[in-house]
Amino acid sequence: MKPVAEIAQLLAAVVGAERVLVGDAISDDYTHDEALTSVPVRPAALVRPGSTAQVAAILRAAHAERIPVTARGAGTGLSGGCVPRADGIVVSFERMNRVLEVDRDNFVALVEPGVQLDQLDAALAPLGLVYPVYPGEYSASLGGNVATNAGGMRAVKYGVTRQNVLGIEAVLATGEVIRCGGKLIKTSTGYDLTQFVVGSEGTLALITQAFLRLQPRLGHVATLLAPFATLEAVTAAVPRIVASGVGPLVLEYIDAMTMAAMINSLGLKLGIPEEIRGKALAYLLVVLEGAREDRLDEDVQAAGELLAELGALDVYLLPPASGRELVEAREKAFWIAKSSQADDVIDVVVPRAAIASFMQRVREIAERHASLIAGCGHAGDGNVHMAIFQKDPAVRERVLRSLFEAGMALGGAISGEHGLGREKKKYFQALEDPVKIELMRRIKRAFDPHGILNPGAIFDAEGGG
């Protein structure tokens, strides 16, 4: 390991000594993200660049000296994706937090990676625009969202981050700067390097700017809540709702256990009679939006009638305040699971028509391993979020592997939006096609010859990063 003093001196020459921290001056916040199972690690140094040029200079020095580099946004990830190395440096983008441009004609925003979602939303709201990706944690940074291909509740209508990033500026491990895409909405000119970098979890390049696709901000929203007697009935209803043409903004399922925890911990007033709550094993949350109130009312009527036909115990059109509170509560599901002493949180994704089959397997796996598995998820796109309650690490590992195997057997994947990071990479390496893994390793080596970018995330640090 290179002496800390030498690393700090290298970095200070680039950004100034006041922008470099070492030892106890590095806050514990920089040693971990929000993954429940990750072990915090204090890096050799923390550096806060203020420009692309400074990021490039940092990476040139790190590449020459073989110093591991971990990029960090707001640290809200759930997979250990920004846990640093003890012999490495953290590049924190908190100073690179500007909305550089909002192009109202092209519906594009150009932002730096440290911009938070709430900051961007505040800039767009007065202009009648919105960045539609809504992963639920509005303190998350755009750079982190792009690096992990964040999704969220609005993905059923607007897609995940990948569909909403039109271009990037990024710095390679060698310090070279690339600019891919831009304000154009399509291209067929060579490899799409933007999409290589999106979702790569900081292992291929460090993003310093992103071109984001914007949408008109529609002024009218309505929230429907439909309790069902079985989860199978909920999941069977989802394709019918999507096919109905009402175009839901949000289509979420919430199991009875999670709903009870949300109601009790957050004091929600949803107006659901105890008799219905006693019969409901799952709920479907449907949010619709529209530019005109009369047309939205028509969609609400159609959706409510369809839910009743599909077996809902009842259908509730929530008052606006209650609707907002329920959506906010759903966003806080992770924090509720954490406060309830969950031992892990995962987000398997399957084809949405396969959710019922997958959830049957989830119940079988929970029973076989004497574990409690509760959850909710993005029913509209098949992304199932589960809180795992199993204190024994060995048993929990078998539970997780079984869940991932079950999802993949149905045509799904280990993670829909949280990423692999350090915490899920062993399952990826054990279960994914080895030919694909080796191809990914070769891509990693092409972008990062010395394996300095986020070593230990996705792949083990040795053998290609």
Beta strands, then each sheet from edge to edge (+ up, - down):
strand 1: 20-22
strand 2: 45-47
strand 3: 69-72
strand 4: 89-92
strand 5: 99-103
strand 6: 108-111
strand 7: 129-130
strand 8: 165-172
strand 9: 177-181
strand 10: 205-213
strand 11: 215-216
strand 12: 220-228
strand 13: 250-255
strand 14: 282-290
strand 15: 316-318
strand 16: 344-349
strand 17: 372-378
strand 18: 383-389
sheet 1: 1+ 2- 4- 3-
sheet 2: 5+ 6- 10+ 8- 9+
sheet 3: 7+ 11-
sheet 4: 15+ 12- 14+ 13- 17+ 18- 16+
end
